[in-house]
Amino acid sequence: MHIRVGDLVEVIAGADRRGADGAPTRGLVLQVVEGRRKVIVEGVNRVYKLVRPSQRNPQGGRLSKEMPIDISNVKLVCPECNQATRTGARYLEDGSKERYCKKCGKGIGQISPPKPSRARRVNK
């Protein structure tokens, strides 16, 4: 998966696709649920959970929390061009693998450390 915790994403499908002002909803990824291909995005897909009074929560009441949404319903926002974009993976000169923006071509972050087998050899 090309989306990680701390990435800024834009919701492209679902009930929270547009905000109150009509602009696309953006938020930070709080958690990635690997096995189910879901993400929890800050401020998106909020539900109210009714909580009974207990020692931990003496007052009880309604607790608002974010629920997971499918990873296919979000797009990564490129930090360089500030647009929602698809991402790709490529190997660099030293053999390390990085994510990159398909719109502007800038690198977004490293995926794996350098591998000597993937490093480009210079012909002499």
N, CA, C and O atoms as CSV, one atom per row, in Angstrom:
chain,resi,resn,atom,element,x,y,z
A,1,MET,N,N,0.845,-1.180,0.000
A,1,MET,CA,C,0.000,0.000,0.000
A,1,MET,C,C,0.884,1.235,0.000
A,1,MET,O,O,1.930,1.272,0.647
A,2,HIS,N,N,0.444,2.238,-0.735
A,2,HIS,CA,C,1.239,3.451,-0.875
A,2,HIS,C,C,0.806,4.554,0.082
A,2,HIS,O,O,1.307,5.674,-0.010
A,3,ILE,N,N,-0.103,4.264,0.989
A,3,ILE,CA,C,-0.544,5.267,1.962
A,3,ILE,C,C,-0.054,4.833,3.332
A,3,ILE,O,O,-0.185,3.670,3.714
A,4,ARG,N,N,0.518,5.790,4.074
A,4,ARG,CA,C,1.104,5.495,5.379
A,4,ARG,C,C,0.539,6.426,6.436
A,4,ARG,O,O,-0.118,7.417,6.118
A,5,VAL,N,N,0.796,6.103,7.692
A,5,VAL,CA,C,0.361,6.939,8.810
A,5,VAL,C,C,1.060,8.296,8.708
A,5,VAL,O,O,2.270,8.366,8.493
A,6,GLY,N,N,0.286,9.369,8.864
A,6,GLY,CA,C,0.837,10.716,8.801
A,6,GLY,C,C,0.704,11.366,7.442
A,6,GLY,O,O,0.992,12.556,7.308
A,7,ASP,N,N,0.271,10.622,6.414
A,7,ASP,CA,C,0.084,11.198,5.081
A,7,ASP,C,C,-1.192,12.037,5.046
A,7,ASP,O,O,-2.172,11.736,5.728
A,8,LEU,N,N,-1.157,13.090,4.241
A,8,LEU,CA,C,-2.356,13.884,3.989
A,8,LEU,C,C,-3.079,13.255,2.811
A,8,LEU,O,O,-2.491,13.070,1.746
A,9,VAL,N,N,-4.365,12.922,2.997
A,9,VAL,CA,C,-5.140,12.290,1.937
A,9,VAL,C,C,-6.410,13.085,1.676
A,9,VAL,O,O,-6.854,13.871,2.513
A,10,GLU,N,N,-6.985,12.866,0.497
A,10,GLU,CA,C,-8.248,13.485,0.113
A,10,GLU,C,C,-9.252,12.373,-0.126
A,10,GLU,O,O,-8.946,11.393,-0.805
A,11,VAL,N,N,-10.455,12.518,0.431
A,11,VAL,CA,C,-11.500,11.511,0.270
A,11,VAL,C,C,-12.134,11.718,-1.103
A,11,VAL,O,O,-12.575,12.821,-1.425
A,12,ILE,N,N,-12.180,10.648,-1.921
A,12,ILE,CA,C,-12.704,10.767,-3.284
A,12,ILE,C,C,-14.034,10.058,-3.463
A,12,ILE,O,O,-14.657,10.195,-4.516
A,13,ALA,N,N,-14.493,9.303,-2.469
A,13,ALA,CA,C,-15.768,8.599,-2.576
A,13,ALA,C,C,-16.366,8.426,-1.194
A,13,ALA,O,O,-15.646,8.371,-0.197
A,14,GLY,N,N,-17.666,8.344,-1.142
A,14,GLY,CA,C,-18.345,8.113,0.123
A,14,GLY,C,C,-19.090,9.343,0.617
A,14,GLY,O,O,-19.126,10.374,-0.054
A,15,ALA,N,N,-19.679,9.221,1.788
A,15,ALA,CA,C,-20.512,10.288,2.340
A,15,ALA,C,C,-19.706,11.529,2.708
A,15,ALA,O,O,-20.235,12.639,2.656
A,16,ASP,N,N,-18.455,11.366,3.074
A,16,ASP,CA,C,-17.617,12.491,3.490
A,16,ASP,C,C,-16.755,13.037,2.358
A,16,ASP,O,O,-15.732,13.674,2.611
A,17,ARG,N,N,-17.157,12.793,1.118
A,17,ARG,CA,C,-16.358,13.244,-0.018
A,17,ARG,C,C,-16.256,14.759,-0.077
A,17,ARG,O,O,-15.184,15.294,-0.363
A,18,ARG,N,N,-17.327,15.445,0.183
A,18,ARG,CA,C,-17.348,16.912,0.184
A,18,ARG,C,C,-17.669,17.418,1.575
A,18,ARG,O,O,-18.471,16.825,2.297
A,19,GLY,N,N,-17.026,18.540,1.948
A,19,GLY,CA,C,-17.284,19.162,3.236
A,19,GLY,C,C,-18.517,20.045,3.171
A,19,GLY,O,O,-19.239,20.034,2.175
A,20,ALA,N,N,-18.760,20.805,4.223
A,20,ALA,CA,C,-19.926,21.681,4.283
A,20,ALA,C,C,-19.827,22.809,3.252
A,20,ALA,O,O,-20.847,23.287,2.757
A,21,ASP,N,N,-18.604,23.232,2.930
A,21,ASP,CA,C,-18.414,24.317,1.971
A,21,ASP,C,C,-18.319,23.820,0.530
A,21,ASP,O,O,-18.138,24.624,-0.385
A,22,GLY,N,N,-18.439,22.508,0.313
A,22,GLY,CA,C,-18.377,21.950,-1.029
A,22,GLY,C,C,-16.986,21.569,-1.482
A,22,GLY,O,O,-16.819,20.995,-2.558
A,23,ALA,N,N,-15.981,21.882,-0.674
A,23,ALA,CA,C,-14.598,21.540,-1.027
A,23,ALA,C,C,-14.328,20.073,-0.685
A,23,ALA,O,O,-14.971,19.522,0.209
A,24,PRO,N,N,-13.389,19.436,-1.381
A,24,PRO,CA,C,-13.049,18.051,-1.044
A,24,PRO,C,C,-12.507,17.944,0.379
A,24,PRO,O,O,-11.790,18.828,0.848
A,25,THR,N,N,-12.852,16.864,1.055
A,25,THR,CA,C,-12.425,16.648,2.428
A,25,THR,C,C,-11.005,16.100,2.461
A,25,THR,O,O,-10.700,15.118,1.785
A,26,ARG,N,N,-10.144,16.727,3.237
A,26,ARG,CA,C,-8.769,16.274,3.422
A,26,ARG,C,C,-8.521,16.025,4.890
A,26,ARG,O,O,-9.129,16.661,5.752
A,27,GLY,N,N,-7.617,15.090,5.174
A,27,GLY,CA,C,-7.277,14.805,6.557
A,27,GLY,C,C,-6.027,13.948,6.638
A,27,GLY,O,O,-5.577,13.382,5.643
A,28,LEU,N,N,-5.478,13.865,7.837
A,28,LEU,CA,C,-4.288,13.053,8.074
A,28,LEU,C,C,-4.678,11.614,8.374
A,28,LEU,O,O,-5.699,11.364,9.014
A,29,VAL,N,N,-3.875,10.678,7.919
A,29,VAL,CA,C,-4.107,9.263,8.196
A,29,VAL,C,C,-3.637,8.985,9.617
A,29,VAL,O,O,-2.472,9.202,9.948
A,30,LEU,N,N,-4.554,8.502,10.457
A,30,LEU,CA,C,-4.231,8.184,11.842
A,30,LEU,C,C,-3.769,6.743,12.000
A,30,LEU,O,O,-2.912,6.447,12.833
A,31,GLN,N,N,-4.341,5.842,11.195
A,31,GLN,CA,C,-4.024,4.425,11.316
A,31,GLN,C,C,-4.285,3.735,9.986
A,31,GLN,O,O,-5.220,4.091,9.267
A,32,VAL,N,N,-3.454,2.744,9.659
A,32,VAL,CA,C,-3.648,1.913,8.473
A,32,VAL,C,C,-3.927,0.502,8.954
A,32,VAL,O,O,-3.123,-0.076,9.686
A,33,VAL,N,N,-5.073,-0.063,8.547
A,33,VAL,CA,C,-5.435,-1.421,8.911
A,33,VAL,C,C,-5.026,-2.312,7.741
A,33,VAL,O,O,-5.763,-2.438,6.763
A,34,GLU,N,N,-3.844,-2.930,7.844
A,34,GLU,CA,C,-3.230,-3.661,6.727
A,34,GLU,C,C,-4.097,-4.805,6.215
A,34,GLU,O,O,-4.351,-4.886,5.013
A,35,GLY,N,N,-4.550,-5.680,7.084
A,35,GLY,CA,C,-5.247,-6.887,6.662
A,35,GLY,C,C,-6.560,-6.612,5.964
A,35,GLY,O,O,-6.974,-7.397,5.110
A,36,ARG,N,N,-7.226,-5.526,6.299
A,36,ARG,CA,C,-8.539,-5.229,5.729
A,36,ARG,C,C,-8.496,-4.139,4.668
A,36,ARG,O,O,-9.541,-3.769,4.131
A,37,ARG,N,N,-7.286,-3.603,4.343
A,37,ARG,CA,C,-7.108,-2.543,3.356
A,37,ARG,C,C,-7.986,-1.333,3.677
A,37,ARG,O,O,-8.703,-0.823,2.816
A,38,LYS,N,N,-7.916,-0.889,4.920
A,38,LYS,CA,C,-8.688,0.267,5.362
A,38,LYS,C,C,-7.776,1.264,6.051
A,38,LYS,O,O,-6.701,0.910,6.536
A,39,VAL,N,N,-8.219,2.526,6.090
A,39,VAL,CA,C,-7.483,3.579,6.778
A,39,VAL,C,C,-8.443,4.353,7.667
A,39,VAL,O,O,-9.638,4.440,7.385
A,40,ILE,N,N,-7.905,4.914,8.743
A,40,ILE,CA,C,-8.675,5.807,9.602
A,40,ILE,C,C,-8.126,7.200,9.371
A,40,ILE,O,O,-6.949,7.464,9.613
A,41,VAL,N,N,-9.002,8.105,8.894
A,41,VAL,CA,C,-8.607,9.463,8.537
A,41,VAL,C,C,-9.209,10.425,9.552
A,41,VAL,O,O,-10.369,10.288,9.942
A,42,GLU,N,N,-8.408,11.398,9.974
A,42,GLU,CA,C,-8.824,12.370,10.984
A,42,GLU,C,C,-10.025,13.186,10.487
A,42,GLU,O,O,-9.953,13.841,9.448
A,43,GLY,N,N,-11.131,13.137,11.247
A,43,GLY,CA,C,-12.312,13.928,10.938
A,43,GLY,C,C,-13.224,13.348,9.872
A,43,GLY,O,O,-14.182,14.007,9.470
A,44,VAL,N,N,-12.958,12.135,9.402
A,44,VAL,CA,C,-13.759,11.525,8.339
A,44,VAL,C,C,-14.450,10.278,8.876
A,44,VAL,O,O,-13.862,9.521,9.648
A,45,ASN,N,N,-15.707,10.063,8.463
A,45,ASN,CA,C,-16.507,8.897,8.849
A,45,ASN,C,C,-16.672,8.823,10.365
A,45,ASN,O,O,-16.446,7.775,10.970
A,46,ARG,N,N,-17.065,9.937,10.970
A,46,ARG,CA,C,-17.257,10.005,12.418
A,46,ARG,C,C,-18.607,9.402,12.802
A,46,ARG,O,O,-19.616,9.625,12.134
A,47,VAL,N,N,-18.604,8.641,13.881
A,47,VAL,CA,C,-19.823,8.055,14.415
A,47,VAL,C,C,-19.883,8.354,15.906
A,47,VAL,O,O,-18.871,8.664,16.533
A,48,TYR,N,N,-21.086,8.256,16.462
A,48,TYR,CA,C,-21.264,8.436,17.901
A,48,TYR,C,C,-21.444,7.071,18.536
A,48,TYR,O,O,-22.252,6.261,18.081
A,49,LYS,N,N,-20.691,6.828,19.579
A,49,LYS,CA,C,-20.813,5.592,20.327
A,49,LYS,C,C,-21.332,5.952,21.714
A,49,LYS,O,O,-20.767,6.810,22.393
A,50,LEU,N,N,-22.405,5.295,22.130
A,50,LEU,CA,C,-22.968,5.557,23.442
A,50,LEU,C,C,-22.188,4.770,24.488
A,50,LEU,O,O,-21.996,3.561,24.359
A,51,VAL,N,N,-21.737,5.483,25.536
A,51,VAL,CA,C,-20.890,4.877,26.550
A,51,VAL,C,C,-21.612,4.916,27.892
A,51,VAL,O,O,-22.121,5.958,28.306
A,52,ARG,N,N,-21.649,3.775,28.560
A,52,ARG,CA,C,-22.275,3.725,29.877
A,52,ARG,C,C,-21.328,4.309,30.908
A,52,ARG,O,O,-20.112,4.235,30.734
A,53,PRO,N,N,-21.848,4.881,31.963
A,53,PRO,CA,C,-20.976,5.394,33.028
A,53,PRO,C,C,-20.163,4.259,33.659
A,53,PRO,O,O,-20.683,3.178,33.935
A,54,SER,N,N,-18.879,4.533,33.878
A,54,SER,CA,C,-17.993,3.546,34.512
A,54,SER,C,C,-16.942,4.318,35.312
A,54,SER,O,O,-16.962,5.548,35.341
A,55,GLN,N,N,-16.030,3.599,35.955
A,55,GLN,CA,C,-14.978,4.281,36.700
A,55,GLN,C,C,-14.079,5.064,35.755
A,55,GLN,O,O,-13.594,6.145,36.091
A,56,ARG,N,N,-13.867,4.511,34.581
A,56,ARG,CA,C,-13.005,5.171,33.605
A,56,ARG,C,C,-13.670,6.405,33.003
A,56,ARG,O,O,-13.014,7.418,32.762
A,57,ASN,N,N,-14.969,6.312,32.762
A,57,ASN,CA,C,-15.740,7.413,32.199
A,57,ASN,C,C,-16.961,7.626,33.088
A,57,ASN,O,O,-18.032,7.104,32.777
A,58,PRO,N,N,-16.836,8.382,34.191
A,58,PRO,CA,C,-17.919,8.463,35.182
A,58,PRO,C,C,-19.198,9.121,34.666
A,58,PRO,O,O,-20.285,8.830,35.165
A,59,GLN,N,N,-19.080,10.002,33.674
A,59,GLN,CA,C,-20.278,10.688,33.204
A,59,GLN,C,C,-21.026,9.900,32.140
A,59,GLN,O,O,-22.248,10.012,32.039
A,60,GLY,N,N,-20.311,9.097,31.336
A,60,GLY,CA,C,-20.966,8.367,30.257
A,60,GLY,C,C,-21.309,9.328,29.131
A,60,GLY,O,O,-20.721,10.404,29.029
A,61,GLY,N,N,-22.245,8.950,28.297
A,61,GLY,CA,C,-22.709,9.842,27.231
A,61,GLY,C,C,-22.285,9.378,25.846
A,61,GLY,O,O,-22.072,8.189,25.609
A,62,ARG,N,N,-22.167,10.351,24.929
A,62,ARG,CA,C,-21.838,10.046,23.542
A,62,ARG,C,C,-20.361,10.305,23.278
A,62,ARG,O,O,-19.838,11.372,23.599
A,63,LEU,N,N,-19.704,9.323,22.692
A,63,LEU,CA,C,-18.300,9.444,22.341
A,63,LEU,C,C,-18.209,9.468,20.822
A,63,LEU,O,O,-18.708,8.559,20.159
A,64,SER,N,N,-17.575,10.501,20.261
A,64,SER,CA,C,-17.425,10.618,18.820
A,64,SER,C,C,-16.071,10.058,18.410
A,64,SER,O,O,-15.045,10.425,18.982
A,65,LYS,N,N,-16.066,9.161,17.411
A,65,LYS,CA,C,-14.815,8.568,16.969
A,65,LYS,C,C,-14.843,8.312,15.472
A,65,LYS,O,O,-15.908,8.195,14.867
A,66,GLU,N,N,-13.638,8.225,14.876
A,66,GLU,CA,C,-13.528,7.946,13.448
A,66,GLU,C,C,-13.552,6.444,13.224
A,66,GLU,O,O,-12.979,5.677,13.998
A,67,MET,N,N,-14.219,6.038,12.164
A,67,MET,CA,C,-14.263,4.629,11.781
A,67,MET,C,C,-13.457,4.444,10.501
A,67,MET,O,O,-13.251,5.406,9.761
A,68,PRO,N,N,-12.997,3.222,10.225
A,68,PRO,CA,C,-12.180,2.983,9.027
A,68,PRO,C,C,-12.978,3.156,7.740
A,68,PRO,O,O,-14.175,2.872,7.691
A,69,ILE,N,N,-12.288,3.629,6.692
A,69,ILE,CA,C,-12.860,3.671,5.351
A,69,ILE,C,C,-11.917,2.910,4.425
A,69,ILE,O,O,-10.734,2.749,4.726
A,70,ASP,N,N,-12.442,2.451,3.310
A,70,ASP,CA,C,-11.634,1.656,2.391
A,70,ASP,C,C,-10.527,2.505,1.786
A,70,ASP,O,O,-10.717,3.690,1.514
A,71,ILE,N,N,-9.379,1.895,1.578
A,71,ILE,CA,C,-8.219,2.621,1.073
A,71,ILE,C,C,-8.435,3.093,-0.366
A,71,ILE,O,O,-7.779,4.033,-0.815
A,72,SER,N,N,-9.349,2.448,-1.088
A,72,SER,CA,C,-9.626,2.858,-2.459
A,72,SER,C,C,-10.437,4.149,-2.517
A,72,SER,O,O,-10.579,4.737,-3.589
A,73,ASN,N,N,-10.967,4.595,-1.388
A,73,ASN,CA,C,-11.774,5.817,-1.352
A,73,ASN,C,C,-10.959,7.053,-1.013
A,73,ASN,O,O,-11.530,8.130,-0.835
A,74,VAL,N,N,-9.634,6.929,-0.917
A,74,VAL,CA,C,-8.788,8.083,-0.629
A,74,VAL,C,C,-7.650,8.155,-1.638
A,74,VAL,O,O,-7.218,7.142,-2.188
A,75,LYS,N,N,-7.172,9.384,-1.869
A,75,LYS,CA,C,-6.011,9.621,-2.719
A,75,LYS,C,C,-5.001,10.416,-1.922
A,75,LYS,O,O,-5.362,11.300,-1.145
A,76,LEU,N,N,-3.739,10.099,-2.118
A,76,LEU,CA,C,-2.658,10.798,-1.438
A,76,LEU,C,C,-2.518,12.204,-2.006
A,76,LEU,O,O,-2.595,12.393,-3.220
A,77,VAL,N,N,-2.311,13.198,-1.134
A,77,VAL,CA,C,-2.073,14.577,-1.563
A,77,VAL,C,C,-0.564,14.788,-1.589
A,77,VAL,O,O,0.114,14.626,-0.574
A,78,CYS,N,N,-0.044,15.153,-2.763
A,78,CYS,CA,C,1.392,15.368,-2.930
A,78,CYS,C,C,1.811,16.610,-2.152
A,78,CYS,O,O,1.178,17.657,-2.291
A,79,PRO,N,N,2.869,16.523,-1.331
A,79,PRO,CA,C,3.306,17.701,-0.574
A,79,PRO,C,C,3.930,18.779,-1.463
A,79,PRO,O,O,3.979,19.941,-1.061
A,80,GLU,N,N,4.405,18.426,-2.656
A,80,GLU,CA,C,5.029,19.400,-3.555
A,80,GLU,C,C,3.990,20.183,-4.356
A,80,GLU,O,O,3.970,21.413,-4.321
A,81,CYS,N,N,3.119,19.456,-5.085
A,81,CYS,CA,C,2.157,20.139,-5.966
A,81,CYS,C,C,0.803,20.363,-5.301
A,81,CYS,O,O,-0.053,21.031,-5.880
A,82,ASN,N,N,0.583,19.823,-4.099
A,82,ASN,CA,C,-0.631,20.019,-3.307
A,82,ASN,C,C,-1.890,19.576,-4.059
A,82,ASN,O,O,-2.938,20.211,-3.942
A,83,GLN,N,N,-1.789,18.497,-4.824
A,83,GLN,CA,C,-2.929,17.943,-5.546
A,83,GLN,C,C,-3.096,16.480,-5.165
A,83,GLN,O,O,-2.124,15.795,-4.847
A,84,ALA,N,N,-4.342,16.007,-5.200
A,84,ALA,CA,C,-4.596,14.593,-4.966
A,84,ALA,C,C,-4.094,13.836,-6.183
A,84,ALA,O,O,-4.445,14.168,-7.315
A,85,THR,N,N,-3.280,12.829,-5.955
A,85,THR,CA,C,-2.613,12.162,-7.064
A,85,THR,C,C,-2.467,10.668,-6.816
A,85,THR,O,O,-2.574,10.190,-5.687
A,86,ARG,N,N,-2.220,9.948,-7.897
A,86,ARG,CA,C,-1.845,8.551,-7.778
A,86,ARG,C,C,-0.356,8.516,-7.461
A,86,ARG,O,O,0.372,9.473,-7.722
A,87,THR,N,N,0.080,7.401,-6.897
A,87,THR,CA,C,1.492,7.277,-6.569
A,87,THR,C,C,2.073,6.070,-7.271
A,87,THR,O,O,1.361,5.136,-7.639
A,88,GLY,N,N,3.374,6.108,-7.449
A,88,GLY,CA,C,4.086,4.993,-8.031
A,88,GLY,C,C,5.302,4.688,-7.184
A,88,GLY,O,O,5.620,5.415,-6.243
A,89,ALA,N,N,5.983,3.597,-7.531
A,89,ALA,CA,C,7.210,3.224,-6.838
A,89,ALA,C,C,8.317,3.105,-7.877
A,89,ALA,O,O,8.105,2.582,-8.970
A,90,ARG,N,N,9.493,3.596,-7.522
A,90,ARG,CA,C,10.630,3.500,-8.430
A,90,ARG,C,C,11.903,3.295,-7.630
A,90,ARG,O,O,11.986,3.629,-6.448
A,91,TYR,N,N,12.898,2.731,-8.316
A,91,TYR,CA,C,14.211,2.525,-7.704
A,91,TYR,C,C,15.104,3.700,-8.059
A,91,TYR,O,O,15.085,4.188,-9.189
A,92,LEU,N,N,15.882,4.148,-7.092
A,92,LEU,CA,C,16.814,5.250,-7.297
A,92,LEU,C,C,18.182,4.701,-7.698
A,92,LEU,O,O,18.377,3.489,-7.795
A,93,GLU,N,N,19.110,5.604,-7.926
A,93,GLU,CA,C,20.458,5.226,-8.361
A,93,GLU,C,C,21.150,4.279,-7.385
A,93,GLU,O,O,21.846,3.354,-7.802
A,94,ASP,N,N,20.958,4.512,-6.078
A,94,ASP,CA,C,21.644,3.694,-5.074
A,94,ASP,C,C,20.928,2.383,-4.770
A,94,ASP,O,O,21.421,1.590,-3.968
A,95,GLY,N,N,19.773,2.137,-5.393
A,95,GLY,CA,C,19.037,0.897,-5.182
A,95,GLY,C,C,17.930,0.992,-4.161
A,95,GLY,O,O,17.268,-0.009,-3.888
A,96,SER,N,N,17.703,2.170,-3.582
A,96,SER,CA,C,16.594,2.322,-2.635
A,96,SER,C,C,15.304,2.569,-3.408
A,96,SER,O,O,15.327,3.076,-4.530
A,97,LYS,N,N,14.201,2.213,-2.807
A,97,LYS,CA,C,12.894,2.320,-3.439
A,97,LYS,C,C,12.135,3.480,-2.811
A,97,LYS,O,O,12.161,3.644,-1.592
A,98,GLU,N,N,11.456,4.291,-3.628
A,98,GLU,CA,C,10.716,5.440,-3.098
A,98,GLU,C,C,9.360,5.567,-3.759
A,98,GLU,O,O,9.136,5.077,-4.866
A,99,ARG,N,N,8.451,6.243,-3.047
A,99,ARG,CA,C,7.154,6.609,-3.624
A,99,ARG,C,C,7.335,7.908,-4.388
A,99,ARG,O,O,8.163,8.739,-4.016
A,100,TYR,N,N,6.560,8.091,-5.461
A,100,TYR,CA,C,6.633,9.361,-6.183
A,100,TYR,C,C,5.258,9.752,-6.704
A,100,TYR,O,O,4.386,8.909,-6.914
A,101,CYS,N,N,5.091,11.039,-6.905
A,101,CYS,CA,C,3.845,11.619,-7.406
A,101,CYS,C,C,3.780,11.400,-8.913
A,101,CYS,O,O,4.746,11.700,-9.614
A,102,LYS,N,N,2.666,10.885,-9.425
A,102,LYS,CA,C,2.520,10.647,-10.855
A,102,LYS,C,C,2.229,11.935,-11.621
A,102,LYS,O,O,2.351,11.951,-12.846
A,103,LYS,N,N,1.846,13.021,-10.932
A,103,LYS,CA,C,1.561,14.285,-11.617
A,103,LYS,C,C,2.810,15.129,-11.799
A,103,LYS,O,O,3.067,15.626,-12.895
A,104,CYS,N,N,3.597,15.298,-10.727
A,104,CYS,CA,C,4.768,16.178,-10.820
A,104,CYS,C,C,6.086,15.411,-10.855
A,104,CYS,O,O,7.119,15.990,-11.194
A,105,GLY,N,N,6.075,14.126,-10.513
A,105,GLY,CA,C,7.282,13.314,-10.570
A,105,GLY,C,C,8.209,13.432,-9.371
A,105,GLY,O,O,9.261,12.793,-9.355
A,106,LYS,N,N,7.859,14.222,-8.373
A,106,LYS,CA,C,8.710,14.409,-7.192
A,106,LYS,C,C,8.591,13.199,-6.257
A,106,LYS,O,O,7.543,12.557,-6.182
A,107,GLY,N,N,9.679,12.905,-5.551
A,107,GLY,CA,C,9.680,11.820,-4.576
A,107,GLY,C,C,8.909,12.209,-3.330
A,107,GLY,O,O,8.982,13.354,-2.885
A,108,ILE,N,N,8.166,11.258,-2.760
A,108,ILE,CA,C,7.361,11.526,-1.565
A,108,ILE,C,C,7.993,10.923,-0.326
A,108,ILE,O,O,7.880,11.492,0.760
A,109,GLY,N,N,8.655,9.787,-0.464
A,109,GLY,CA,C,9.293,9.177,0.699
A,109,GLY,C,C,9.864,7.823,0.358
A,109,GLY,O,O,9.449,7.183,-0.608
A,110,GLN,N,N,10.815,7.394,1.155
A,110,GLN,CA,C,11.485,6.130,0.909
A,110,GLN,C,C,10.625,4.966,1.385
A,110,GLN,O,O,10.012,5.032,2.450
A,111,ILE,N,N,10.583,3.894,0.586
A,111,ILE,CA,C,9.839,2.687,0.940
A,111,ILE,C,C,10.769,1.638,1.542
A,111,ILE,O,O,10.449,1.043,2.570
A,112,SER,N,N,11.923,1.408,0.905
A,112,SER,CA,C,12.847,0.397,1.405
A,112,SER,C,C,14.281,0.907,1.330
A,112,SER,O,O,14.587,1.789,0.527
A,113,PRO,N,N,15.160,0.355,2.163
A,113,PRO,CA,C,16.565,0.792,2.154
A,113,PRO,C,C,17.269,0.346,0.870
A,113,PRO,O,O,16.732,-0.471,0.122
A,114,PRO,N,N,18.460,0.876,0.616
A,114,PRO,CA,C,19.187,0.514,-0.608
A,114,PRO,C,C,19.503,-0.980,-0.683
A,114,PRO,O,O,19.876,-1.607,0.309
A,115,LYS,N,N,19.343,-1.530,-1.891
A,115,LYS,CA,C,19.694,-2.919,-2.170
A,115,LYS,C,C,20.776,-2.908,-3.242
A,115,LYS,O,O,20.576,-2.333,-4.312
A,116,PRO,N,N,21.906,-3.528,-2.976
A,116,PRO,CA,C,22.984,-3.523,-3.973
A,116,PRO,C,C,22.575,-4.145,-5.304
A,116,PRO,O,O,23.086,-3.751,-6.353
A,117,SER,N,N,21.652,-5.120,-5.273
A,117,SER,CA,C,21.245,-5.769,-6.521
A,117,SER,C,C,20.425,-4.843,-7.415
A,117,SER,O,O,20.357,-5.061,-8.625
A,118,ARG,N,N,19.804,-3.816,-6.844
A,118,ARG,CA,C,18.990,-2.873,-7.620
A,118,ARG,C,C,19.736,-1.597,-7.986
A,118,ARG,O,O,19.207,-0.770,-8.728
A,119,ALA,N,N,20.952,-1.421,-7.480
A,119,ALA,CA,C,21.722,-0.211,-7.778
A,119,ALA,C,C,22.145,-0.227,-9.246
A,119,ALA,O,O,22.473,-1.280,-9.793
A,120,ARG,N,N,22.135,0.941,-9.874
A,120,ARG,CA,C,22.532,1.031,-11.276
A,120,ARG,C,C,24.041,0.999,-11.371
A,120,ARG,O,O,24.742,1.709,-10.651
A,121,ARG,N,N,24.534,0.160,-12.275
A,121,ARG,CA,C,25.976,0.029,-12.464
A,121,ARG,C,C,26.445,0.994,-13.541
A,121,ARG,O,O,25.765,1.197,-14.547
A,122,VAL,N,N,27.603,1.582,-13.325
A,122,VAL,CA,C,28.171,2.522,-14.286
A,122,VAL,C,C,29.188,1.772,-15.143
A,122,VAL,O,O,30.134,1.178,-14.625
A,123,ASN,N,N,28.984,1.806,-16.446
A,123,ASN,CA,C,29.922,1.149,-17.357
A,123,ASN,C,C,31.183,2.000,-17.499
A,123,ASN,O,O,31.104,3.217,-17.664
A,124,LYS,N,N,32.342,1.350,-17.435
A,124,LYS,CA,C,33.602,2.083,-17.545
A,124,LYS,C,C,34.287,1.768,-18.836
A,124,LYS,O,O,35.367,2.293,-19.107
